[in-house]
Amino acid sequence: MSDKVLLVTGGSRGIGSATARLAAAQGWAVAVNYSANSLAADEVVRAIRASGGTAMAVQANVADEAQVLRMYEHIDAKFGRLTGLVNNAGVAKTQAFLECDLSDWQRVLNITLTGSLLCGQKAARPMQANGWGRIINVASISGLRARLGRTAYGTSKAALIGLTR
């Protein structure tokens, strides 16, 4: 069991993948979360292991509390308790205000905002009990400045900034 255990939500691509790889290079045991693309997550894990790091892929929809709980149980069993969380999972749906339909709105907010709340709460309790831990929420300039066509995305990132503060 490691004393530096990190979960990166949305860790199979983009910023999440880069974060997972960098953390592993710095000695963290990394849980790479993905929702649907197991091949991409497995590739990140393979790259980390090939570089001498410790990693595992873990599937969960972060907007689903039962899946989040199962994800944490799996990580705890394999690596031990988390000491770090990077809430990176999000959906960058492009829709203008008048075209933004309710199902897309809810999906974007559920993954970006509700997922960060659920994962953050589950991580913070043991961190608080142990007296140490770090949670990083990945936001966007879109949360500070409106961008045409980014109605749900910008709103979700603005709300995430508020949650973080």
VEXDREN-2710 file (C-alpha; in Angstrom, 1 decimal):
% VEXDREN-2710
k/r/px/py/pz
1/MET/0.0/0.0/0.0
2/SER/1.2/3.5/-0.9
3/ASP/1.0/6.6/1.2
4/LYS/0.6/8.7/-2.0
5/VAL/-2.6/7.5/-3.7
6/LEU/-4.3/9.7/-6.4
7/LEU/-7.6/9.3/-8.2
8/VAL/-7.8/11.3/-11.5
9/THR/-11.4/11.4/-12.7
10/GLY/-11.6/11.6/-16.5
11/GLY/-8.1/10.3/-16.5
12/SER/-8.1/8.5/-19.8
13/ARG/-7.6/11.5/-22.1
14/GLY/-6.4/15.0/-22.4
15/ILE/-5.6/16.9/-19.2
16/GLY/-6.6/13.9/-17.1
17/SER/-4.2/11.6/-18.9
18/ALA/-1.3/14.1/-18.6
19/THR/-2.1/14.6/-14.9
20/ALA/-2.1/10.9/-14.2
21/ARG/1.2/10.4/-16.0
22/LEU/2.9/13.3/-14.3
23/ALA/1.7/12.2/-10.9
24/ALA/2.9/8.6/-11.4
25/ALA/6.3/10.0/-12.5
26/GLN/6.4/11.8/-9.1
27/GLY/5.8/8.6/-7.2
28/TRP/2.0/8.5/-6.8
29/ALA/0.0/5.3/-7.2
30/VAL/-2.6/6.5/-9.7
31/ALA/-6.2/5.3/-10.2
32/VAL/-7.2/6.3/-13.8
33/ASN/-11.0/6.8/-13.9
34/TYR/-12.9/6.4/-17.1
35/SER/-16.6/6.2/-17.9
36/ALA/-16.8/4.3/-21.2
37/ASN/-13.5/4.1/-23.0
38/SER/-11.6/1.3/-21.3
39/LEU/-9.0/1.1/-24.1
40/ALA/-7.9/4.7/-23.6
41/ALA/-7.7/4.2/-19.8
42/ASP/-5.7/1.0/-20.3
43/GLU/-3.3/2.8/-22.5
44/VAL/-2.6/5.4/-19.9
45/VAL/-2.1/2.7/-17.3
46/ARG/0.3/0.8/-19.6
47/ALA/2.3/3.9/-20.3
48/ILE/2.6/4.6/-16.5
49/ARG/3.7/1.0/-15.8
50/ALA/6.1/1.0/-18.7
51/SER/7.8/4.1/-17.0
52/GLY/8.0/2.2/-13.7
53/GLY/5.0/3.7/-12.1
54/THR/2.0/2.2/-10.4
55/ALA/-1.5/2.6/-11.9
56/MET/-4.8/1.0/-12.4
57/ALA/-7.9/1.8/-14.5
58/VAL/-11.2/2.1/-12.7
59/GLN/-14.6/2.5/-14.4
60/ALA/-17.3/4.6/-12.9
61/ASN/-19.8/7.3/-13.9
62/VAL/-18.8/10.0/-11.4
63/ALA/-22.4/11.3/-11.4
64/ASP/-23.7/8.1/-10.0
65/GLU/-23.2/7.8/-6.3
66/ALA/-23.3/4.0/-6.2
67/GLN/-20.7/3.7/-8.9
68/VAL/-18.5/6.3/-7.1
69/LEU/-18.7/4.2/-3.9
70/ARG/-17.7/1.0/-5.7
71/MET/-14.8/2.9/-7.4
72/TYR/-13.5/4.0/-4.0
73/GLU/-13.8/0.5/-2.6
74/HIS/-11.8/-0.9/-5.5
75/ILE/-9.1/1.7/-5.1
76/ASP/-9.0/1.2/-1.3
77/ALA/-8.6/-2.5/-1.8
78/LYS/-5.8/-2.2/-4.3
79/PHE/-3.8/0.9/-3.3
80/GLY/-5.1/1.9/0.1
81/ARG/-6.9/5.2/1.0
82/LEU/-6.7/8.2/-1.3
83/THR/-4.5/11.1/-0.3
84/GLY/-5.1/13.0/-3.5
85/LEU/-8.0/13.6/-5.9
86/VAL/-8.1/15.4/-9.2
87/ASN/-11.7/16.1/-10.3
88/ASN/-11.1/16.4/-14.0
89/ALA/-14.1/14.5/-15.5
90/GLY/-16.3/16.8/-17.6
91/VAL/-18.3/17.1/-20.8
92/ALA/-17.6/19.9/-23.2
93/LYS/-20.9/20.0/-25.0
94/THR/-21.2/22.9/-27.5
95/GLN/-24.7/24.4/-27.6
96/ALA/-25.9/27.9/-27.7
97/PHE/-28.4/29.1/-25.1
98/LEU/-31.5/28.7/-27.3
99/GLU/-30.4/25.3/-28.5
100/CYS/-29.4/23.8/-25.2
101/ASP/-31.8/21.0/-24.4
102/LEU/-32.5/19.8/-20.9
103/SER/-30.9/16.4/-21.2
104/ASP/-27.6/17.8/-22.4
105/TRP/-27.7/20.5/-19.7
106/GLN/-28.3/17.9/-17.0
107/ARG/-25.6/15.5/-18.3
108/VAL/-23.0/18.3/-18.3
109/LEU/-23.8/19.5/-14.9
110/ASN/-24.2/16.0/-13.4
111/ILE/-20.7/14.9/-14.6
112/THR/-18.8/18.1/-14.0
113/LEU/-20.5/19.4/-10.9
114/THR/-22.3/16.6/-9.1
115/GLY/-19.4/14.2/-9.9
116/SER/-17.0/16.6/-8.3
117/LEU/-19.2/16.9/-5.2
118/LEU/-19.6/13.1/-4.9
119/CYS/-15.9/12.3/-5.5
120/GLY/-14.8/15.2/-3.3
121/GLN/-17.0/14.2/-0.3
122/LYS/-15.9/10.6/-0.5
123/ALA/-12.2/11.6/-0.6
124/ALA/-12.4/14.4/2.0
125/ARG/-13.7/12.3/4.9
126/PRO/-10.7/10.0/5.2
127/MET/-8.3/12.9/4.3
128/GLN/-9.8/14.9/7.2
129/ALA/-9.6/11.9/9.6
130/ASN/-5.9/11.3/8.6
131/GLY/-5.1/15.0/8.8
132/TRP/-3.7/15.2/5.2
133/GLY/-4.9/15.1/1.6
134/ARG/-5.4/17.3/-1.5
135/ILE/-8.3/17.8/-3.8
136/ILE/-7.9/19.7/-7.0
137/ASN/-10.9/20.6/-9.1
138/VAL/-10.2/21.3/-12.8
139/ALA/-12.1/24.3/-14.0
140/SER/-11.9/26.4/-17.1
141/ILE/-11.7/30.0/-18.2
142/SER/-15.2/29.3/-19.6
143/GLY/-16.3/29.4/-16.0
144/LEU/-15.2/33.0/-15.7
145/ARG/-16.0/34.3/-19.1
146/ALA/-19.0/33.5/-21.2
147/ARG/-18.3/31.9/-24.6
148/LEU/-20.7/31.6/-27.4
149/GLY/-22.0/28.0/-27.6
150/ARG/-20.8/26.9/-24.2
151/THR/-24.0/27.4/-22.2
152/ALA/-23.9/24.2/-20.1
153/TYR/-20.2/23.8/-20.0
154/GLY/-19.5/27.4/-18.9
155/THR/-22.2/27.2/-16.3
156/SER/-20.9/23.9/-14.9
157/LYS/-17.3/25.3/-14.7
158/ALA/-18.5/28.5/-13.0
159/ALA/-20.4/26.4/-10.5
160/LEU/-17.3/24.2/-9.9
161/ILE/-15.3/27.3/-9.2
162/GLY/-17.9/28.3/-6.7
163/LEU/-17.9/24.9/-5.1
164/THR/-14.1/25.0/-4.9
165/ARG/-14.1/28.4/-3.2
END
